[in-house]
């Protein structure tokens, strides 16, 4: 450990001959000596400019060494500065008491040069190590905080990227009821104007027609509300903490945002059990894991030939055995499966089998990280036909 230049040692002893002797001895070393015969003056100076080490006599008037040590240990600026007591060889009991007051060592009278220097150098070296360790810990904590922020940003970016990919389908789902409402509104407006202008008669049939138009408004608005609620449940952008997780509500909402892609030519089978015990999780993050598995399954079955039906199965079941006690969300597809190379690098960041521009390869890596944060796991393998992924979330009582 590199020695700091001119480390200061404060010496407090009310006996002038002792003070001069210690200064003469330590003057041979590369210390910046700060001698004091008055403990109160020494305390004031120490608080204004803390030294690297204190060398305190025990027997002093006004304030003895113990009291001075206690005062130093109460102050933030000096509480970690090592204190060495000066004592007579026969004062064994007083030496032990000094350790109770926070001293790290002692030197005895009559002074031995090698002993005094050795004890001072040892504790200065320990102090340097302690300071270096503290600085490294602060840097490590800063790095850890940066990594946590980066990880959270990656999770959010991946979620937004998923929504971006789905945006066309979501827009289509919303545009259909909007167009329906707009067409009915235009027709209703036209008929109202005709009635006002006397071009149409207001009769029972007209009332029935209007009722159908209003029912169309209600149906279209309900459809938009359903889509909006599903997006809100999936995204959970306002939630950062864990809470009770409702699998059925969240999985169905996540499936809903994939409705446009799923209904084209993909058969979806779902089976969702209620959890036997409470599940604590960040709903938005677990939804993100589920969405990633569904999205990957959709991409896989789209590689099937026209003759081969595209099928995806999603099951959410309780898993209670000697190894696991929790809840498993399983997504299986009948696509072409995964190559040995893909299986080897499955959860590595930036590994992707998609063409350039269609993915960064962060989805599964982030999903695995999310499950690990929840004390769970994410695994993937080739199924009998296609691929299968399992996200396991332990019950809150088993965490």
ABEGO torsion letter per residue (X at the ends): XBBBBGBBBBBBBABAAAAAAAAAAAAABBBBBBBBABAAAAAAAAAABBBABBBBBABBBGBBAAAAAAAAAABAAAAABBBBBBBBAABAAAAAAAAAAGBABBBBOBBBAAAAAAAAAAAAAAAAAAAAAAAAAAAAAAAAAAAAAAAAAAAAAAAAAAAAAAAAAAAAAAAAAAAAAAAAAAAAAAAAAAAAAGABBBBAAAAAAAAAAAAAAAAAAAAAAAAAAAAAAAAGAABABBBBBBAAAAAAAAAAAAAAAAAAABBBBBBBBBBABBBBBBAAAAAAAAAAAAAAAAAAAAABBAABBBBBBBBBBBBBBAABBBBBBBBBBABAEBBAAAAAAAABBGBBABBBGAEAGAAAAAAAAAAAAAGBBBBBBBBABEBBBBBBBBBAAAX
